[in-house]
Amino acid sequence: MSRIFGFLYGIVAYLFFFATFLYAIGFVSGVAVPKTIDNGPTTPFVAALIMDLVLMSIFAIQHSVMARPQFKQMWTKIVPVVVERSTYVLLASLALALLIWQWRPIQNVIWQVHDPRLANALVALEAIGWAIVLLSTFLINHFELFGLHQVANNLVGKDMPAARFRTPLFYNFVRHPIYLGFIIAFWATPMMTAGHLLFAAVTTAYIFVGIALEEHDLIALFGDQYREYRRRVSMIVPLPRKSPPSKTRVRQSP
């Protein structure tokens, strides 16, 4: 029964995440959802700024702290290991849902593109950003990343395989294509309001903090293998890969 409960819990957490993620796309892009980044209750500028910063801080703190190995060691004394990832995903989704629900728009226009061709190109670029995010999760194991693999294996009595270091497709060009996709999606817009700019700037800053924390954990997990990968492949901006260091032979005197 505990295995069945864990599996159902994982499915509910995943479905809630996926619904929240889809809504977040509409929220940022301003299409197909009733509440977007640029509409909502009118709030004085300072109050809106404080509220939005608090909401983004809640998401960032939850997202970063719960992902750290030290926290997981403590947390899994309370929450079963098999549903630890699903719980993390559920709480992250709740934090995102809270942000969307309570977000206060700041509607001052920073820039607006009036040329239809350029505006459509920015909308297409934003869509590409979201596509990169989603595809990148499948490249590394989407279902493990969001907790389903763990609860499914537990249901049938299988252990999770050991972590393997892989660099499929996008990961050969940038170390963090998921974050690259988010940055593109957040900044590529034909109309940038002050509220959208605040969201894009703060989340981008958080992304680079998250990268530093994540890479520290990856080095601890994979050691020199990840150090060499980091040396050869750029962090966010796709750049030509650096060649491996040449092995020079030193000729010894007889």
N, C-alpha and C positions, 0 to 999 in steps of 0.2 A: 504493500500500500504506500509506503514511503517513496518508493521509486516512481509509482504512478503519480503521486502528488507532486513530486519534484519535476516530472516531465510536464504535467499540466501547468504548473507554476512557470516553468521556463517558456512554454508556448504563450501564456498570457503576457508575460513580460516582453517577449519578442513582438507580439502583435501590437502591444501598446507603444513600444518603441517605434515600430514601422509606421503606425498611424501618426505619431507625433512628428517623425522625420518628414513624412509627406506634407503634413500641415506646415512644418517649418519652411519647406521650400516655397509654399504659397505665401507664407508670412513675409519672407524676405523679398520675394519677387513681386509681391503685390497682386497676385492673380489667384482666382478660384477659391478663396477662403474669405469669410466675413471679417476676420480681424487680421490686419496686416501691420507692418512696421510703421506705416504712415497714417493709420487711422485709429481712432479710439477716443477716449474721454479727453477733453481739453484740460490741460494742467499747466500752471505757471512754469516757466522755463527751469528755474532752480529746482523746484519740486520734482519735475519730470526727470531732470538730469540725475538727481540723487536716487530716485526710484529705479531708474534704468541701470545705474551703476551697481546698486544693491542686487538687483535681479541677476545681472551678469556675474557678479562676484559669487553669489550663491551657486550658480552653475559651475563656475570655474573651480571653486574650492571643492565642491563635491566631486567633480570630474577628476581633479588631480589627486586629492588626498586618498580617495578610495582605490585609485589605480596603483598606488605605491605598494611594493612587496611587504614593507614593514607593517603597513595598515592591514594588508590581507592576512598576515600571520596572526594578528590580534583578532581581526574580524571573524576569521573562520573558526575561532573558538566559540562563537555565538551562532553563526550561520553555517550550515553544512557546506563543505567544500564544493559539492556538486552544484549547488545553486548560488554560489558566491558570485559568479559572473552574471547570472540572470538578475540577481538582486542589485548589483551595480548598474546594470542596464536599466532596470525599472526605476531606480532612484534618479539616474541621470535623465531619463525621460520625464519624470515628474518635475525635476528642476527646470527642464526646457519648457514643459507645458505651463509651469508657473510664470516663466519669463514671458511667454507669448500672451498669456491671459492678462497679466498685470502691466504689460509694457505701456509706457506713456509716450505717444508720438511727439516729436519736435519737428514741426512741418516747414520750418524755414528752408527754402530751396538753396542748396549750395551750387549745384549745376544742373542744367537740363539740356538734353540734346534734342534739337528740333528737326534735324535732318532725318527723315524716315529711314534712309538706308543705314546710316550710322547707328540710329536707335535700335533698329532690328538686329544689327551686327552685335551690339552689346547684349541684347536679350539672348541671342544665340550663344554668345560667349558664356553668359551666366548658366544657360542650360548645359553647356559643355562642362562647366565646373561641377555642377551637381552630378553629371554622368561620371566624371572622373572619380568623385567621392564614392559613389555606389559601386562602380566597377572595381575600384581598388580594394574594397572590402572583400569582394568575391575572389580576387586574385590571391589573397593571403589566407582565406577561410572565413567567409562571411558568417557562417553559422557557429563557429567557435568564438569569433569575436563578440557575438551577441548572445552567447550562452546556450544555444540550442544543441550544439554538438555534445556538450557536457551532459545535459540531462537525457539526451537520447542514448548515449553510451551507457549511462547509469541504468537506464530502463532495461537494457538487455544484458546488463552485468559485465560490460566491457570497460577496461581502463582507458583513460585518455592517452594517446600516443605522446611520446616525449617531444618537446618543442624542437623544431628543425629550422635552421636558418635558410631562407629561400629569398630570391629576388626576381619574381616573375614580372615580365612586361614593363609596366611603368616604373617598377622598382629598380630597373637597370639604368634609369635616367635621373631619377630623384629619389632620395631616401624616404620622403614623406609625401607621396602623391595624394593621400587623403587630405592632408592639410593644404596642399597646393590647390586641390579642387575647391575646398571651402573658401580660400582667399579669392580665387577667381569669382566664385558665386557671390560672395559678399560685396565685391567692389565693382563688378561689371553691371552697371545699371544706367539706363538713359536719364533717370532723374535721381539725383542724390540729395536727400534732405539732411538736415542737421542730425535728426534721430538716426537715420540710416548710417550716416558718417560715424556717429558715436559708436553704433553697433559694430560696424566694420573695423574701426580703429582698435577698439578694446578687444574684440575677438581675435584680431590679427596679432596684437601684442601677447594675448594669452596663448595663442598657438606657438609662438616662439619660446615662451616659458615652458609650455608642455613638451616641446621637442627636446629641450635641454634635460628635463626630468626623464623623459622616455628613453633618450639615448644613454643616460646614465644607467638605467635599468637594463638596457640591451647589452651594454658593454659588460655589466656584471653577469649576464646570462650567457653571452656568446664569446666574450673575451676578444682575443686578437682577430678572430674572424670578422667581428663587427667593426673593430678599429680599422682594418684594412678596407672594408666596404665603405666606411665613412671617409677614408682618405681618397678613394677613387671616385665616389659618386656624390654629386652636390646635394645640399639639403633640400632646397625648395625649387630653385630655378634650374631648369634643364640645361646643363652645360656638357661639353665633350668630356667623356670619361678620361681620367688620368690613367696612364699605363702603369702596370705593376713595376715596382723598382727593379732595375736591371741587376743581375747578379754578376758583378765583375770578379774576375779571377786575379788574384795577386800572385805574380811570378816570384818565387823564392830563389834566392841565389844559391848555387850549388855549394 
